[in-house]
Amino acid sequence: MHKNIIWNAAFSEVDITPDFQTELIGCYRPDSRSQGVLHRLSAQVLLFENNNDFYCLTAIDSLGLTVSLSNKLRSAIAEKLNTQLSHIMLNFSHTHSAPAPLSPLNGERYFCFLTEQIMKCVETAKQKLCPFKLSWSLTDTQIGENRRDGCSVVDRRLGALKLEKLNGIPIAVVLRITAHANILMSCNNQISGDYFVPAREKLGRYFKCPVMLIQGAAGNIKPAGTDKILGGSVDDLEKITDILLDSAKKLKFDPDEVKKLFMYSIEFDYYSDVPDKTESESIAAKAKQLFDIDGTQWLNECRSLREREVSQQHQKGEVQFLYINEGCICGVADELFCEISIDVMEKTESPFMFFNGYTNGCTGYLPHAEEWEKGGYETLYSYLQYYMFHGHVMPFRKDTAKRLITLVSDEWKKNF
């Protein structure tokens, strides 16, 4: 990068906790209406600027908006910064105790509030921009376990990006982690950011600056030591946080100037098949037997698609890249299985290539081919509950992960 290019950065954080009742999303609750606040929710903005050209990374305590709502929020940020949509990246913590933005119980009200707060956060960050240095670091952590039967693969990378002013004062530390934020499940009716909240607090005290947590490819990764269905307790929040803190203490930073920094998106085609009558009825029956899922509405949607002679569903997806020196934060709107991110790391031969899910939306689980064949809740039965949010009634086709891995790896090679 040319020496006369001066990059500025700033961090800002805002409270996004509603002061009104909402519906909690993320798991079955006999009564899903929120009953107070256990942990206040946050949205964090990391803003980069050069010659009035902006890139914005935003981390949000949320299960994940739909792609449509995510793009509405991104468009508002892009307009405020006078930049393009592909320069705005959202990453969701995927907490299972957050407000449901599509709920009839104040869902639209909450999304409007969320947008207003994040707009304020972006403006605050703009006012704080200053020249900076940065450093990547990497270690491993034991916060996650594979929750799929017969699987033990986990992406244990704890990736870290530290930004500091030219005088050495820290601006923020970004940590990329991989573990579902679902310790608090159906036993909890209070709003919470799950383990992300106490983790940010403890890590912030250790690093003596704000900490932004970015969720990785955690579709099949649960917090260590918790039940894969029932979750855990408030005590488990502290256990996971302490493990993460101990891991972070192994990180070492060596600040350097900005040599590469840019963000862009490319399109990706997703395909899924619509099941015939016999197959759909069999899937619904097994979902009821195994997970007590009522598939009536899903069956009606499948029938409606067949009546309109729709045999496959096609979605235009987005793969977004944020390159910073030798590292890259890359994301899609899917709940990626960790093996996909590991495959990308191995193909690019770079441990600093972080391929994440929960980016700019949440469109359902995306397994690699081996787990796709096994079926199960993540790869199949979850769609009976959430198809209306994801926009498709069946999982994406078996070859989807392989095609994504190839695309992301090829993009990396173009830029290094």
C-alpha positions as CSV (number, residue, x, y, z in Angstrom):
1,M,0.0,0.0,0.0
2,H,1.4,3.5,-0.9
3,K,3.0,5.3,1.9
4,N,0.9,8.5,1.6
5,I,-2.3,6.7,2.2
6,I,-3.4,7.4,5.8
7,W,-6.0,5.1,7.4
8,N,-8.1,6.1,10.4
9,A,-10.1,3.9,12.7
10,A,-12.6,4.3,15.6
11,F,-14.6,2.0,17.9
12,S,-18.0,2.8,19.3
13,E,-20.6,0.9,21.3
14,V,-24.3,1.4,22.0
15,D,-26.9,-0.2,24.2
16,I,-29.7,-1.9,22.1
17,T,-31.7,-3.3,25.0
18,P,-35.4,-2.5,24.6
19,D,-37.3,-0.9,27.5
20,F,-40.5,-2.7,26.3
21,Q,-41.6,-6.3,26.2
22,T,-40.6,-8.4,23.2
23,E,-40.7,-12.0,22.1
24,L,-37.5,-13.9,22.7
25,I,-36.2,-16.0,19.8
26,G,-33.8,-18.9,19.6
27,C,-35.5,-21.8,21.2
28,Y,-38.9,-23.1,22.4
29,R,-40.3,-21.4,25.5
30,P,-43.7,-22.1,27.0
31,D,-44.1,-18.3,27.2
32,S,-41.7,-16.5,24.9
33,R,-42.4,-13.0,26.1
34,S,-39.4,-11.4,27.8
35,Q,-39.5,-11.1,31.5
36,G,-36.9,-8.4,32.3
37,V,-33.2,-8.1,31.5
38,L,-30.4,-10.4,32.6
39,H,-27.7,-8.8,30.5
40,R,-28.0,-5.6,28.5
41,L,-27.5,-6.0,24.7
42,S,-24.9,-4.1,22.7
43,A,-24.1,-3.2,19.2
44,Q,-20.5,-2.3,18.4
45,V,-19.0,-0.5,15.4
46,L,-15.5,-0.6,14.1
47,L,-15.1,2.0,11.5
48,F,-12.2,2.4,9.0
49,E,-11.7,5.5,6.8
50,N,-9.3,6.7,4.2
51,N,-9.9,9.8,2.1
52,N,-13.6,9.8,3.1
53,D,-14.0,6.2,2.0
54,F,-15.5,4.1,4.8
55,Y,-15.6,0.4,5.7
56,C,-17.8,-0.6,8.7
57,L,-17.7,-3.8,10.8
58,T,-20.7,-4.0,13.2
59,A,-21.2,-6.7,15.8
60,I,-24.7,-7.1,17.2
61,D,-26.1,-9.0,20.1
62,S,-28.9,-10.8,18.2
63,L,-29.9,-14.2,17.0
64,G,-29.6,-12.8,13.5
65,L,-31.8,-10.7,11.4
66,T,-33.3,-11.9,8.1
67,V,-31.2,-11.0,5.0
68,S,-33.9,-8.5,4.1
69,L,-33.8,-6.7,7.4
70,S,-30.0,-6.9,7.5
71,N,-29.8,-5.2,4.2
72,K,-32.2,-2.6,5.3
73,L,-30.0,-1.8,8.3
74,R,-26.8,-2.0,6.1
75,S,-28.4,0.4,3.6
76,A,-29.1,2.9,6.4
77,I,-25.5,2.7,7.6
78,A,-24.1,3.0,4.0
79,E,-26.3,6.0,3.3
80,K,-25.0,7.7,6.5
81,L,-21.4,7.1,5.5
82,N,-22.0,7.8,1.8
83,T,-20.6,4.5,0.9
84,Q,-21.8,1.3,-0.8
85,L,-23.6,-1.6,0.8
86,S,-20.7,-4.0,0.3
87,H,-18.6,-1.8,2.6
88,I,-20.9,-2.6,5.6
89,M,-20.6,-5.9,7.3
90,L,-22.9,-7.1,10.1
91,N,-21.9,-10.0,12.4
92,F,-24.5,-11.4,14.8
93,S,-23.6,-13.1,18.1
94,H,-26.4,-15.5,17.7
95,T,-27.6,-15.2,21.3
96,H,-30.8,-17.3,21.9
97,S,-32.2,-14.8,24.3
98,A,-32.6,-11.8,22.1
99,P,-35.7,-9.9,20.8
100,A,-37.5,-11.3,17.7
101,P,-37.6,-8.5,15.1
102,L,-40.4,-10.2,13.1
103,S,-42.6,-10.9,16.0
104,P,-46.1,-9.2,16.3
105,L,-45.1,-8.4,19.9
106,N,-43.1,-5.2,19.2
107,G,-40.9,-6.8,16.6
108,E,-41.1,-3.8,14.2
109,R,-40.7,-1.4,17.0
110,Y,-37.6,-3.2,18.2
111,F,-36.0,-3.2,14.7
112,C,-36.6,0.6,14.4
113,F,-35.1,1.1,17.8
114,L,-32.1,-1.1,16.9
115,T,-31.5,0.9,13.7
116,E,-31.8,4.2,15.5
117,Q,-29.2,3.2,18.1
118,I,-26.8,1.8,15.6
119,M,-27.0,5.0,13.5
120,K,-26.0,7.0,16.7
121,C,-23.2,4.5,17.2
122,V,-21.9,5.0,13.6
123,E,-22.0,8.8,14.1
124,T,-20.1,8.6,17.3
125,A,-17.4,6.5,15.6
126,K,-17.1,9.0,12.8
127,Q,-16.3,11.7,15.4
128,K,-13.5,9.6,17.0
129,L,-11.5,8.6,13.9
130,C,-7.8,8.7,14.2
131,P,-4.7,7.2,12.6
132,F,-3.8,3.7,13.9
133,K,-1.6,0.7,13.9
134,L,-2.7,-2.9,14.0
135,S,-1.6,-6.4,14.8
136,W,-3.0,-9.9,14.3
137,S,-2.4,-12.7,16.8
138,L,-3.6,-16.3,17.1
139,T,-3.9,-18.9,19.7
140,D,-6.4,-21.7,20.5
141,T,-9.3,-22.0,22.9
142,Q,-11.4,-24.8,24.4
143,I,-14.7,-23.0,24.6
144,G,-16.5,-25.1,22.1
145,E,-17.6,-28.7,21.5
146,N,-19.1,-30.3,18.4
147,R,-22.8,-31.1,19.2
148,R,-23.4,-33.5,16.3
149,D,-23.4,-37.2,17.2
150,G,-20.2,-39.0,16.3
151,C,-18.4,-35.7,15.5
152,S,-15.5,-34.1,17.4
153,V,-14.1,-31.6,14.9
154,V,-13.9,-28.0,16.4
155,D,-12.4,-24.8,15.0
156,R,-10.4,-23.9,18.1
157,R,-8.8,-20.8,16.6
158,L,-9.0,-17.7,18.7
159,G,-8.1,-15.0,16.2
160,A,-7.3,-11.5,17.4
161,L,-6.9,-8.1,15.8
162,K,-5.7,-5.3,17.9
163,L,-6.0,-1.7,16.9
164,E,-4.1,1.1,18.6
165,K,-3.4,4.8,18.2
166,L,0.0,5.8,16.9
167,N,1.0,6.7,20.5
168,G,0.3,3.1,21.6
169,I,-3.1,3.7,23.3
170,P,-5.4,0.8,22.4
171,I,-8.5,1.5,20.4
172,A,-10.1,-2.0,20.5
173,V,-9.4,-5.7,20.3
174,V,-11.5,-7.9,17.9
175,L,-11.7,-11.6,18.9
176,R,-13.0,-14.2,16.5
177,I,-14.5,-17.1,18.4
178,T,-16.5,-20.2,17.5
179,A,-19.3,-21.4,19.8
180,H,-23.0,-21.0,19.8
181,A,-24.3,-18.3,22.2
182,N,-27.0,-20.6,23.6
183,I,-26.0,-21.4,27.1
184,L,-29.3,-19.8,28.2
185,M,-32.1,-21.7,26.6
186,S,-35.8,-22.4,27.4
187,C,-35.2,-22.1,31.2
188,N,-34.4,-18.4,30.6
189,N,-37.0,-15.7,29.9
190,Q,-34.8,-12.7,30.4
191,I,-33.1,-10.7,27.6
192,S,-29.5,-11.7,27.5
193,G,-26.5,-11.6,25.2
194,D,-25.5,-15.0,26.7
195,Y,-21.8,-15.5,27.4
196,F,-20.8,-12.7,25.0
197,V,-21.6,-10.1,27.6
198,P,-19.5,-11.3,30.6
199,A,-16.8,-12.3,28.2
200,R,-16.5,-8.7,26.7
201,E,-16.5,-7.3,30.2
202,K,-13.7,-9.6,31.5
203,L,-11.6,-9.4,28.3
204,G,-12.0,-5.6,28.3
205,R,-10.6,-5.3,31.8
206,Y,-7.7,-7.5,30.7
207,F,-6.8,-5.7,27.5
208,K,-7.7,-2.3,29.0
209,C,-9.8,-1.4,26.0
210,P,-13.1,-2.4,24.4
211,V,-13.4,-5.9,23.0
212,M,-15.5,-6.9,20.0
213,L,-16.5,-10.5,19.7
214,I,-17.1,-11.9,16.2
215,Q,-18.9,-15.2,15.9
216,G,-17.3,-17.8,13.6
217,A,-18.6,-21.0,11.9
218,A,-20.5,-22.2,14.9
219,G,-23.5,-24.0,13.3
220,N,-22.5,-27.3,14.9
221,I,-20.5,-26.0,17.9
222,K,-22.0,-25.6,21.4
223,P,-20.3,-24.1,24.5
224,A,-18.2,-26.7,26.2
225,G,-19.8,-28.7,29.0
226,T,-23.4,-27.7,28.2
227,D,-26.3,-29.9,27.1
228,K,-26.7,-29.7,23.3
229,I,-30.5,-29.2,23.6
230,L,-31.1,-27.8,27.1
231,G,-28.1,-25.5,27.3
232,G,-26.7,-24.6,30.7
233,S,-26.9,-22.1,33.6
234,V,-25.7,-18.7,34.5
235,D,-22.7,-20.4,36.2
236,D,-21.8,-21.9,32.8
237,L,-21.6,-18.4,31.4
238,E,-18.8,-17.7,33.8
239,K,-17.0,-20.9,33.1
240,I,-16.9,-20.3,29.3
241,T,-15.9,-16.7,29.9
242,D,-13.0,-17.8,32.1
243,I,-11.8,-20.3,29.6
244,L,-11.9,-17.6,26.9
245,L,-10.0,-15.2,29.1
246,D,-7.3,-17.7,29.9
247,S,-6.9,-18.4,26.2
248,A,-6.7,-14.7,25.4
249,K,-3.8,-14.2,27.8
250,K,-1.7,-16.2,25.4
251,L,-2.1,-13.7,22.6
252,K,1.0,-11.6,21.6
253,F,0.8,-8.5,19.5
254,D,3.3,-6.7,17.3
255,P,1.8,-3.5,15.9
256,D,2.4,-2.5,12.3
257,E,1.2,0.0,9.8
258,V,-1.8,-0.6,7.6
259,K,-0.6,-2.2,4.4
260,K,-3.8,-3.7,3.1
261,L,-7.4,-2.8,4.0
262,F,-10.5,-3.2,1.8
263,M,-13.9,-4.8,1.8
264,Y,-16.1,-6.1,-1.0
265,S,-18.8,-8.7,-1.7
266,I,-19.5,-11.2,-4.5
267,E,-22.7,-13.1,-5.3
268,F,-23.3,-16.8,-4.7
269,D,-26.1,-19.0,-6.0
270,Y,-27.9,-21.2,-3.4
271,Y,-30.2,-24.0,-4.5
272,S,-32.5,-26.2,-2.5
273,D,-35.1,-28.8,-3.7
274,V,-38.8,-28.9,-2.8
275,P,-39.8,-32.4,-1.5
276,D,-42.7,-34.3,-3.1
277,K,-45.7,-35.2,-1.1
278,T,-44.4,-38.6,0.1
279,E,-41.0,-37.2,1.2
280,S,-42.4,-34.2,2.9
281,E,-44.9,-36.2,4.9
282,S,-42.1,-38.6,5.9
283,I,-39.9,-35.7,7.0
284,A,-42.7,-34.1,9.0
285,A,-43.6,-37.4,10.7
286,K,-39.9,-38.0,11.8
287,A,-39.6,-34.4,13.0
288,K,-42.6,-34.9,15.2
289,Q,-41.3,-38.3,16.5
290,L,-37.7,-37.2,17.2
291,F,-38.1,-33.5,18.2
292,D,-41.9,-33.0,18.8
293,I,-41.9,-30.4,15.9
294,D,-45.3,-29.6,14.5
295,G,-44.8,-29.5,10.7
296,T,-48.3,-28.6,9.6
297,Q,-47.4,-25.1,8.3
298,W,-44.3,-26.4,6.6
299,L,-46.3,-29.1,4.9
300,N,-48.7,-26.5,3.7
301,E,-45.9,-24.4,2.3
302,C,-44.4,-27.4,0.5
303,R,-47.8,-28.2,-1.0
304,S,-48.2,-24.6,-2.1
305,L,-44.8,-24.6,-3.8
306,R,-45.7,-27.9,-5.6
307,E,-49.1,-26.5,-6.7
308,R,-47.2,-23.6,-8.3
309,E,-44.9,-26.1,-9.9
310,V,-41.8,-24.9,-8.0
311,S,-39.5,-27.9,-7.7
312,Q,-36.4,-26.0,-6.6
313,Q,-35.8,-22.8,-4.7
314,H,-33.0,-20.4,-5.7
315,Q,-31.5,-17.6,-3.6
316,K,-28.9,-15.0,-4.5
317,G,-26.5,-15.0,-1.6
318,E,-23.6,-12.7,-0.7
319,V,-20.1,-13.6,0.4
320,Q,-18.4,-10.6,2.0
321,F,-14.7,-10.1,2.5
322,L,-12.8,-7.7,4.8
323,Y,-9.1,-7.9,4.2
324,I,-6.8,-6.3,6.8
325,N,-3.0,-6.8,6.2
326,E,-2.4,-10.6,6.3
327,G,-5.8,-11.5,7.7
328,C,-9.3,-11.7,6.3
329,I,-12.8,-11.8,8.0
330,C,-15.1,-13.4,5.5
331,G,-18.8,-14.2,6.0
332,V,-22.1,-15.5,4.7
333,A,-25.6,-15.4,6.2
334,D,-25.6,-19.2,7.0
335,E,-24.9,-21.1,10.2
336,L,-21.8,-22.7,8.8
337,F,-20.5,-25.9,10.2
338,C,-17.0,-25.5,11.5
339,E,-15.5,-28.0,9.1
340,I,-16.2,-25.5,6.2
341,S,-14.2,-22.8,7.8
342,I,-11.4,-25.2,8.6
343,D,-11.4,-26.4,5.0
344,V,-11.0,-22.8,3.8
345,M,-8.1,-22.3,6.2
346,E,-6.4,-25.4,4.9
347,K,-6.9,-24.5,1.2
348,T,-5.6,-21.0,1.6
349,E,-2.8,-22.2,3.9
350,S,-3.6,-19.2,6.2
351,P,-4.7,-19.5,9.8
352,F,-5.8,-15.8,9.5
353,M,-8.4,-16.6,6.9
354,F,-11.6,-16.6,9.1
355,F,-14.7,-17.8,7.2
356,N,-17.7,-17.0,9.4
357,G,-21.4,-17.5,9.5
358,Y,-24.1,-15.2,10.9
359,T,-22.9,-12.4,8.5
360,N,-25.5,-10.0,7.1
361,G,-28.4,-12.3,8.1
362,C,-29.1,-15.9,9.1
363,T,-30.6,-18.3,6.5
364,G,-30.3,-21.6,8.2
365,Y,-27.7,-24.3,8.8
366,L,-25.1,-25.1,6.2
367,P,-23.4,-28.4,6.8
368,H,-20.5,-29.9,4.9
369,A,-21.2,-32.9,2.6
370,E,-20.6,-35.6,5.2
371,E,-23.0,-34.2,7.8
372,W,-25.5,-33.2,5.1
373,E,-25.9,-37.0,4.3
374,K,-26.5,-37.8,8.0
375,G,-29.5,-35.4,8.3
376,G,-30.7,-34.5,11.7
377,Y,-32.0,-31.4,13.3
378,E,-29.5,-28.9,12.0
379,T,-29.4,-30.1,8.5
380,L,-33.1,-30.9,8.0
381,Y,-35.7,-30.7,10.7
382,S,-34.9,-27.1,11.8
383,Y,-36.4,-25.9,8.5
384,L,-39.9,-27.1,9.6
385,Q,-39.7,-24.4,12.3
386,Y,-37.8,-21.6,10.6
387,Y,-38.4,-21.9,6.8
388,M,-40.4,-18.7,6.8
389,F,-37.3,-16.8,8.1
390,H,-34.8,-18.6,5.9
391,G,-36.7,-18.4,2.6
392,H,-36.5,-22.1,1.7
393,V,-38.2,-25.2,2.9
394,M,-35.2,-27.6,2.6
395,P,-31.5,-27.4,3.2
396,F,-29.3,-26.1,0.4
397,R,-28.0,-28.9,-1.8
398,K,-25.2,-31.2,-0.8
399,D,-22.6,-29.5,-3.0
400,T,-23.2,-26.0,-1.6
401,A,-20.4,-26.1,1.0
402,K,-17.9,-27.4,-1.5
403,R,-18.8,-24.6,-3.9
404,L,-18.5,-22.0,-1.2
405,I,-15.1,-23.3,-0.1
406,T,-13.8,-23.2,-3.6
407,L,-15.1,-19.6,-4.2
408,V,-13.7,-18.2,-0.9
409,S,-10.3,-19.9,-1.3
410,D,-10.0,-18.7,-4.9
411,E,-10.8,-15.1,-3.8
412,W,-8.1,-15.3,-1.2
413,K,-5.6,-16.4,-3.7
414,K,-6.4,-13.5,-6.0
415,N,-5.6,-11.0,-3.2
416,F,-2.4,-12.6,-1.9
